[in-house]
Amino acid sequence: MATAASNTALTAGGAVTPQTPGPNGMEATAPDSSRSRRRHLRFLSSPKAAVGAALLLFFTVLAIVGPYITPYDPSARSNDLLQAPSWHHWFGTTHLGQDIFSQVVDGTRSVMYVGFLAGVVASALAVLIGVTSGYLGGFASDLLSALTNVFLVIPALLLIIIITSSLPTGGETVVGLVIGFTSWAWGARVLRAQTLSLRRRDFIEAARATGESTWRIITFELLPNLSAVIISGFIGTMIYAVMSEIILAFIGVPGLADWNWGTVLYWAQSQQALAQGAWWWFVPAGLAIAILGTSLSLVNFGIDEFVNPRLRNNGERGAKGADGRPVRMRVGFTPVVIPIPDEPETGTGVVGSTSTSEDVAQ
């Protein structure tokens, strides 16, 4: 009797789980180690997230080592004027003989630096103001909410143009800081709404009842539950910052780095590369912008699928019918499991089956 009892254990739901002896002779529950590992890698199990993370890692590494691996000086002139892509110049040359591949690779650092800096600044301000406003309530919440509404209507691009024109030596650091200080408002509103929905939950009330301080509740209770929203806001701000810097460089705003993808497009447009048939002058930079934006969007989609069970389609549990076969859900209809009573005339003894909202509509 004792041996049989030692080999099984009841879980919280009443199910029986097998027990295996531990290395020191003590009883231990047999864990499903493979399922535990899959749970930690669930985010990367999504194809969208995996592809987006791989592309983002590639651009990050290229931003770090790019200036050291360029075959030519991006600003150096040569006699190979407006040459098509070749073994010597992979992306071709400009009207001055400058190597376009070196310009694109060297410009990756400026783009990634501005995007990352703006994302960090905007995310920090959004967390500080949004979570504080949602948790405290009262006059402080109204004041912070009014401040957020003010920053929502500030024209960021015009402010960046004015500041960079006044401080021509600021460079991409000033651009990143200005974008970060003017783009945190949307993230703060989202975090405030999420905090308002969490502040009255049972685990928050239990933390208050045990005498936890406000900063500890925010840090260890609220922020872990808001991590997906914070990361999503960071990625969204990074996309906006990258596009803003490229637009500023394309329209010729001074004070930016010597080379970034927007600068390449600026010179291609000013020298009428399309009219001259020099497609290699603007296509590589345009593709780099599109691939980077796609990678950030894919990571964002992967986060949505990771935190929202309704969006998960990576092979996890699905609805099953009475025969045990999975029910294939149709696009545009929300799956609903509805028990159907037995039909006496069939005599099959089936207790219920699974139907979708489409079947109910029919």
KEPA-742603 format. One record per residue: x, y, z of N, C-alpha, C in turn; residue in one letter. Coordinates in steps of 0.05 Angstrom, whole numbers, plus 5000, padded with zeros to 4 digits. Last residue first. Layout:
residues N
XYZXYZXYZa/...
***
This chain:
residues 362
448355664207446855514187444455374200q/450355844255448956034238447355894217a/452755384274450555484288448955684271v/456855334236454855134237452355234252d/459755794250458655774223456355564223e/461655684300459555894298458255894270s/462254964301463255244300460955424298t/462054404345461154554321462254834323s/462853754369463854024368462954154342t/458453354408460253404386461053684386s/456352844454456353114443458353134420g/455552294462454752484482454552764470v/453051774423454951994424453952214443v/449851334415450951384442452951604444g/447151194370450051164370451351204397t/441751234360442651014377445650984378g/438551554328441051454318442051214333t/434051724356433651544334436251434323e/435652064397434851794404434651614380p/441352434398438952394382438052104386e/444052794453443752554437441152554421d/445753514446444553274460444253044441p/451953814438449453754425448253504438i/455854344464454954064467452254024454p/460154734428457454724437456654434440i/465455154422464854874428462054864441v/467155574371465555554395464855264399v/471655974335470955704343469455714369p/469456494293470656434319469756154328t/471056584226469156484245470556414271f/474956714190472756904193470756814213g/476656084164477356364167474856534170v/474855514203474855664178475455954184r/478354984235476855234237477055384211m/477654314239479054524223477254774223r/478253944296476354094280477854314265v/481653314304481553614306479653734287p/478152744329479552874307479453174311r/474952514367477652564373479252704352g/469552474357471252244348474152294354d/467652964372467052734389468752494382a/473153424357470453324356470053084374g/477053934386476753674375473853584376k/481054524380478554404387478254134372a/488054464396485854574381483254434389g/494454614423491954474424489754614408r/499354834374498454774400495654654400e/501254994324501154714330500354644358g/501055554322503655424318503555134328n/497555964328496955764308499455594302n/494856424370496856214368495956014347r/490956804379492656834355494656614351l/488656684427486956674403488556694377r/492556784466492056504458490356484433p/497457244464494557224459493956944449n/502857234469501357324493498357294489v/504657044419505656924444503956994468f/502357364381501557084383502356954409e/505057844394502157834396501157544398d/510357694381509657754409506657744413i/509757624326510457394343509857444372g/508958154311506757954307507257714324f/514058354324511658464337509358264335n/517158074287517558034316515158134332v/514958284240514658004246515157944275l/516658824245513758764245513258464251s/522158764241521058874265518058814267l/522458554188523458394211522258494237s/520358974158518958724159519858554182t/524259374165521559414175519959164177g/528559104140528659164168525959224180l/526559064088527158814103527358874133i/525959604073523659424073524159174090a/531259784076529159914093526759724095i/533659454038534559444066532459564084a/531059623991530659354001531459324030l/533060143987530260103991529659824001g/538560033979537660174004534660144009a/538159753929539259633953538459763979p/535560153893534259893901535559773926v/538760593880536660623901535360363909f/542660423844543260633863541260653886w/540860063808542459953830543160173851w/538560343767536760223788538360133812w/539760783728541560673749539860563772a/536961043689536960753689538860623709g/536461583693538861483680538961183678q/531761623722531761713694534261613679a/533661433771531561283756531561363727l/537261823787538261553781536261393765a/537762393795535862273776536861993768q/540562613836542062573810540362423790q/536862613877537862873867539362843841s/536162063885533962223875534962493863q/541161913904540061783880537761943868a/541562223949543362273927542362143901w/537461993980537462283974539162343950y/538861463986536461523970536461823962l/543261544020543661413994541261473975v/540661774064542561934049543061814021t/537661344082536261574072538161754056g/541661004101540160924078538561154066w/547361424114545361234123543661184098n/553161784125551861594108549761434124w/554262194161555062224134553562044115d/548562334205551062204198551662234168a/545763004207545662714210548362594202l/545963554197546563464224546563164228g/540363744154543263734162543563624190p/535863414113536163554138539063524147v/534163184063536563344065536963504091g/530262824057529563104050531863294054i/532862374074532062384046531362674038f/533662454128535962454111535162484082a/528262434144529762684149532262684131l/527061904130525562124117527162384120i/530461634165530861604136529461824121i/528361784214531061864207531561844177e/523261544210523561834213526361934206s/524361004207523061134184523361444186m/526560934259528060874235526961014210v/522161084291524661234292526361184267a/518360694279517760974274520361144273y/520960234297520160264269519760554262i/521360364352523860334336523260354306m/516060374368517660624368520160604351t/514959824362513560014346514960284345g/518559614400518859544372517459744354i/516259824447519059884440519559834410f/511159594447511459884444514359964436g/512759064456511359134431511459434426s/514859114507516559034484515359104458i/510259264535512659434535514459374511i/506958824528506059084518508459274516v/510058434555509458404526508558664514a/510058624608512558604593512058584563s/506158664645506058854623508458834604l/507258294684504858254668504558444645n/511858534706512058274692509558214675p/509559024727511259024704511658754691l/506458854774505258974750507058944725l/509958604811507358494805506158594779e/514858854816514858564816512058444810f/513859414810516259284798515858984795t/509159534837509459614809511659454796i/510359344888508059234873508359294843i/514759664900515159374898512859244883r/512460164903514460114882514959824879w/508960104947507960154920509960094899t/510259524990510459814983509559844954s/505959065022508059125002507959414995e/502258865059503859095066506159165047g/498658485046501058395060502958625067t/495058775016494258685042496658585059a/497758854968497259084985496558995014r/497758334950500358464955499958704973a/492258254943493658094963496358214970a/491258614901490058664927491458494949e/494158344862494958614870493858684897i/491357874857494157854866495258134874f/486258044840486557924866489457924875d/486058704810486158414809486858304837r/486259244805484259134823484158824822r/490159354767490559454794488559344814r/489059194715490459014732490559104762l/486659604688485259354688486559154707s/490460004693487760044705486259784707l/494459794661494859814690492159854705t/492259854610492759584621493159594651q/492060414607489560254606489959974617a/497460534611495660634632493060474632r/499460304565500260194591498460294613l/496960634527496460354527497160234554v/499261134540496361094542495660804543r/504761034531503761094558500761064561a/504860964475505460744493504560784521g/503561494460501761274453502261024471w/508061784481505261834491503461604485a/513161764462512461584484509561594491w/515362114425513861884415513061684437s/518862504441516362594429514562364420t/523462274460522062454478519362544467f/525261994414524461854438522762024457g/526462414379524362224372523362074396i/530662644409528262794403525962614395v/534362224410533262324435530662474430l/535562154355534461944370533162034396g/537762664344535362574330534062354345v/542262674377540062864381537562784368v/545062244353544262224381541962424387t/546362394301544062214304543262174333e/548263084311548462824299545962654305g/549763594330548563394348548663114337g/551664004300553663804309552463594327t/547464364291548464194268550463984276p/542564574321544964434331546064254310l/538664794288539864964308542464844320s/537164354258538164584244539564784264s/535364014298537863934283538964174267t/530764304314532964254333535564184318i/527564314268528364564281530764514298i/526863764257528163934237529164194250i/524263594304526863494298528363664278i/519363874298521163934321523963834316l/517363624253517963904252519863984275l/516763094274518563144251519263444249l/512863154315515563074321517563144299a/508263574337509263474311512263414314p/504263374391506763514384507763404357i/499963094409499463284387501963434379v/501662794452500562654430500262834405l/503163134492505263024475504162874451f/498063224515499563454503501763344484v/496762734535495162844513496563074500n/500462694577500562504555499062614530t/498563094611501263114599501562934575l/493762864626493763114611496363154597a/495762424655494162374631493962624613s/498162684697499862534678498362474653l/493462894721495663074712497362934692l/490462444734489362644716491562824704d/493962204771493262064746492162264726s/494062584812496562524798495962384771a/488762564830489762804816492262744801f/487061864820486762124832487862354816g/492261364808489561474807489461754820g/496660984808496161174830493261274831l/496460674761496460544788495660744810y/496560994716494460794719494260684747g/501161314724498561444722496261244726s/505160924725504661094749501961214748t/504760724673504160554696503660714721v/505961204643503561054639502860874663g/510961394662508561564663506061404661i/514560954657514561124681511961274683l/513360734606512960574631512760754655v/514661174574511961064573511360894598a/520061254585518161464592515261354593l/522060764564522460834592520461054602a/520560804510519460584527519760654557s/523461244493520561254492519361034510a/528861054500527861294514524861304515v/528860594468529460574496528360814511v/527560804417525960594429526360574459g/531861154407529161254410527361054423a/536060764405536060984425533261094429l/534560444361534760324388534660544409f/534460824318532060664325532160554353g/539761004319537561194323535061044332v/542460524308542960674332540760864339y/540560364257539960194281540460344307m/542560794226539660724226538960564252v/548060774235546561014241543560954244s/549360264214549860334243548160574251r/548260264160546560104177546960184207t/551960544130549660694139547860534158g/555560154114556460354133554060504145d/552359884076553359744100554159944121v/551560294038549260164051550160024077v/556760434023555060634034552660504050q/558759954002559960064026558260274039s/555259923957555259713978556459814004f/556860353926554260363939554060143961i/562760713921561760443923559160443939d/563161253875563061153902561760883903q/563361513826564961273829564961163857g/559761913821562461993828564261753832l/555061673812556061843790558861943796h/556361023843554861273839556061423816t/556260313829557560563838555660793831t/554359643853554859853833556060103845g/554259273892551859423888552159643868f/559459063887557158883888554559023883w/564659173850562759343864560059193864h/567358733829568858943843567059123860h/563458433805564958313826566558513842w/557858903799559858733788561358603811s/552459343781553659143799555558953785p/554559883736552659683746554059493765a/557360523749557760253740555560073752q/558461083754555760983749555860703736l/565261063741562961233745560361093736l/570760913765568560743756565960893761d/574661223787574061273758571761093748n/572361463852573961293834573261363805s/572161713920571461723891573361543875r/569761543984571961553965570961543936a/565761474020565961734008568161753987s/566360954039563861034027563961294012p/572160594022571160824037568560924024d/570759894012571760164004570860364023y/568859444037571159414020572359684011p/567259424106566659544080569159534062t/568159244156568359044135567659164108i/567459644193570059514192570359324170y/562159814192564260004184567059884182p/559559314212559359424184561659604176g/559259124262561759064248561759194220v/554259334280556659334297559159314281i/550659264239551059534249553559554266a/550858714233551858874211552359164221l/548258564280551058494276552358664255v/543158774267544658864291547558804289t/541758494222542158784220543658884244f/541357974246543258024224543758324221f/537258044283539957974292542058034271l/533058114247533858334265536558294277l/532857614223533457844207534358084225l/531457304269533957244254534757494237a/526557524284528857544302531457494288a/523457394238523857674246526257704264g/523556834240524656974217525257264224v/521056754291523756644285525056794262a/516056994286517957094306520756994300a/513756684245514056974242516157074261k/513856154266515456224243515856524239p/514356044334512756164313514556234290s/518255894369516955674354515055794332s/519856324398521356274373520156044357l/516256264441516256504425517556454398f/517455784465514955804451514956054433r/521655634495522255704467519755744451l/519455494543521355714543521955814515h/516355064526515055294537516855534537r/520154684512518554814491517155054501r/521954554563523754684544522254824522r/517354304582518454544596520254694578s/516953874548514854074548515754334561r/521553594563521353694536519253914534s/520353454616522553644611522353754583s/515653354655515753334626517853544617d/517753054715517053284699517153224670p/515452654764516852624738516052864721a/516652854830514752834808516252834782t/520252434875520052684859518152644837a/522452184937520552174916520452444902e/529252024952526752164957524952154933m/534051804935532151624947529451754953g/537052174908537752124936535751944950n/534652214859537352104860538152034889p/527652014867529852204861532552074865g/522851594837524751644858526951834849p/517051884810519451724806521351794828t/510051864803512351954819514651774813q/504752064759506651864769508952004784p/498752374779501152394764503152194776t/491852434773494052274785496452294767v/487853014785488952814768491352674781a/486053424816485053164823486152944805g/488253924808485753864794484653594800g/493053884835490954074845488354014832a/494653174836495153454829492853624840t/496852644875494552794865495453074859l/501352124857500752364872498452504859a/504751494862502751674850502351914868t/508351194891508851224862506851394848n/506651154943508951324938509451364908s/502450804940501851084945504151264939a/505250334932503450434912502750724916a/507950304981509450324956507750434934t/503850255017505550495019507050534993a/501649765000500050005000501750255000m/
***
